């Protein structure tokens, strides 16, 4: 079977559905990741997926591949990347896989592979070599599908770290992707009023690509915030780890401005600390960090590289 080598990228795997990816290829990726995890002494992995049309089939395929190498697999079902990373700790599982096309158009899907707690920088080149050579481990693993109670534990744990906050009125636009299932509920549990827009899950993404950095998405959110006289608006990508924000006047708060806001807050509690940020940020970030007495460190884009 011919496999497009270009699906193996810097720190994840991504390709076009039914062109670069199918269930057979995905099962091989599962076998490769299971083989790699076994080689570093990791015997357990949690697996979640977004709501893309192909994601459930791909989740089943990658779980089949992982378990065939002797891996103990926890099937989280439909989830978000931040929840999958949290679930590693909750289920005491160093390995993980998140199946998601992230902020890409509907015809794409992909995989984030983890090898340790909070570490998704699995050596993709090694996974590629294993897939191409089919030099897989064989063993009898296990598959456990967990019920949705773990999501309630996630909400409870997250909110315990936040404390009491103002009852904000928040518009959430999830572009019909997975975030619509989780974030409005989380906001309500935090005591906020959540107004849902495009939060009904629809794998065809009728409201457009779930990319919160796209002007059309945040402008749509801004219009609703103004209409509802809300305090804030949030929009997300399909696996919930990319965020777009507008303020109460519908003003777009771009992500480098958010980095500057967060950095200023962190430095008020950690004077002189280095702040690592990616190379997509404007000079504003450097200026704010330096003014607050911190040390700006520009690094490669991608949370795996940052970590």
N, C-alpha and C positions, 0 to 999 in steps of 0.2 A: 504494500500500500504506500503510495507516494504522499509524503507529508511536507507541507510548505515550511521550510526552515525559518522563515521570517516571522512566524507566530511566536517564536521564542525571543523575548525582548529583554531589556535591561534588568527588570526585576519582576516581570510578570509574563503571562502568556495570553495572547489576544489574537483573534482572527474573525473572519466572516463565517457565519453559520451556513452549513451545507456547501461551503466552498473550501474553507481551510479547516473547518471543524465538523466532526460528526461523532456519534456515540462511540464508534470503534476507536477513533483517535483519542477521544477523551478518556476512555478506559485505559489506554496505553499511558496517558499522562498520569493517571491514578496509580498504575503499576510502577511507573518511574519514581513518583514521589514516595510511594510506600517503600520502594527499594532503597531510595536515598535516606529516608527516615530510619530505616532499619540499620543502615550502615553507621549512623551516628547514635544508635542506641535509643531512638524514640519509637515507642510501640503503640502510640495512641494519637488519634487525630479527630478534631471536630470539623464538620463540613456544613456549610450553609450556602444559600443561593439567593439571587435577586429574583424578580418576577418576570424576567424575559421569557419569551415563548419557549426557548430551547433549554432554559436553566434547570427545570426539574428533571428532564431526561439526562442532561449532562451531570447533574448531581448524582443520580442513580448510577451512571456509568463510572464516574470517578470513585464513588464508594465501592463499587464492584472491583475496580482495579486495586484500590488501597487494601481491601480485605483479602484479596488473593495473594498478597505478599505477607500476610500474617498480622496486619495492622488491626487494632481495635478501633472501630469507627463509631463516632457519635453523630447521628444524622440530626441536625438542627432544623431541617426544613427550610422554609423561606425565612431569610434573615437579612441583616445588614453587616457590613464589614466591622463597624465598631462593636457590634454584639458578638460576632464570631471571635474577635480578639479577647473580649471579656470572658466568653465561654471557655476559652483555653484555660483560664485560671479557675473558673467555676467547676469545670469537669476534670481539672488536673491533667490537661492534655497539651503537651508541647507542640504537637503537630496540628496544622489547620489547613483548610482549603476554603476559599470564598470564590464562588462562581458568579461572575458579574461582568457585564460590559461597561460598567462604570458610567462615564458621561458620554459614551459613544452612541451613535445612531442604532436604531432597532435591529439592524441586520448583523450587529457584532455581538460577540460574547468573549469571555476570558476567564482567567484563573489567577488568584493570588495564593501563593503557597507559603506556609509557615513552617519553620523548623524548631522554633523555641518560643517561649513566652514573649509576646510583643515583637517578634522578629519575623518579618515576611520576606527577608532577603535570602530566600533559598537560592543557591547557585543555579540559575536557569540554564546555563550552558551544560551543567552536569545532567540536569533533567533532560535536556535536548539529546545529549549523547546516549542516555539510557533508552529514550524513546526510539531513536534511530537504530540502535543496535539490538533492541529488545532483550537486553541482558537483565532480566527481571528476577527478583527473589520470588520464591514460592512458599506459601505457608497457609495455615488455616486461621484466618482472622475472625472478627465478629462484627456485627452491625447492630447498633442499638438506636432506635428512633425515639427521641425524647418528646414528651408532650410540651405544650406551650407554657407550662408553669415556670420554666426557666426564664421566660421573658419578664414575668412579674418580679422575679428575683433580680433581674438586671435593672428594672426601673427602681426597685427599692434600694439597691446598692448605689446606683447613680445619684438618686435624690438625697441619700444620706450624706453625700459629700458636698452638697450644695447649700443646705440650710434654707431658711425662710427667705423667699423672694417676693417682690411686689406682684400683685395680680395683674400681669400684663395682658393686653389684648393682642393676640398674635395671629396673623394670617399665615397659613402654611400652604405652599404650592409645591406638590411633589411630582408634577408632570406625569401623573398616573403610574409612577414607579413605586418601588418597594417602601420608600420612606413614608409614603402616605399611610401605611399600615401601622407604623410605630410612633412617629414623632408627634402627631396630634394628641395621641393618648398620653405620651410622656409629658407634654405640656399641661394637659388637664390634671394629671397627677401632681404636677408641680404647683397647681393652684392657679394656673393661667386660663384665660378664655381662648380656646383654639377655634379659629375659623378656617374651615377646610376648602381648598380650591384645587381641583385636579388631584384629589387624594384617593379617588376610586381606582383600584388597581386595574390596569388594562395593558396587556403585554404588547399591544400594537402602538402604544404611546401616541394616542390621537392628538394630544396637546403639543406634540413635538419632542425632540430629543431632550432627555432629562440632563441638561447641562446648565448649572446655576451660574456659570460665568458668561452665558450668552445674553446679550442685551435684550433680546426679545422675551426671554424668560423672566428676568428681573423687572423689566418694564411692566409686564403683565401682573406681576406681584405688586409692584408699586401702585398701579392703578387700583387694585383691590384694597390695599392698605388705606389709601386716601378715601375711597368710597365708604369703608367701614369705620373710618376714623380710629384706626388701630394704632398701637404703640410701635409695633415692629412687624416685619414680614420675613419669613424664612423660606428658602427653596433649596432643594437637594438634588444630587445625582441619584442613579438607580441603586447604589449600595450604601447611600447615606453618609459617606465620609467627605463629601464636597459640599460646601455651604455657600449660599448667596443670601445677603441681608439688605433690606431697605429700612430706612428710619420712618418716623411717624409722618414726615412730610413727603414720603415717597422717594427720598434721596437714596441713590445706590451707594452702599458702603462696600467698595471693592476690597478684595481679600488682602491686598498689601496694607490697606488702611487698618483692617482688622488685626493684622500682625503687629502693626505699630501700637495699636491700643492695648493688645495683650502684652506686648513687650514692656510698655511703660508701666503696666500694672505689676508684672513679674519683678521688674527692677526696683519697684518701691518696697518690695519685701526681700529682694536678694540684690543688694547694692553691688555694682561692679561686675555682675555676672555676664558671661558670654551669652549671646542670643543667636541661635542658628536659624537661618531663613533661606528660602530658595532663590534661585537666580531669576525668577520672574517678578520679583519685587522691585518697586521703584526706589529712588534715592530717599524718599520720605522715610522708609523704614530705618535706613542707616542713620539719618539725621535725628530721628526720635530716640533711637537707642543711645547714640553718642550724647545727646542732650541730657538723657536720664542717667548718664554715667556708666552705661553698659558697654560691652565689646561686641560690635557687629561681626557675624561670621556668615558670609554668603556661601551656600553649598548647592549641590546638585538637586534639581527638582525631583520630587518623589519621596513619600514618607519613609519608604524603606531605606533610601540613601541617607535621609536625615537621621534616622535612627542609627 
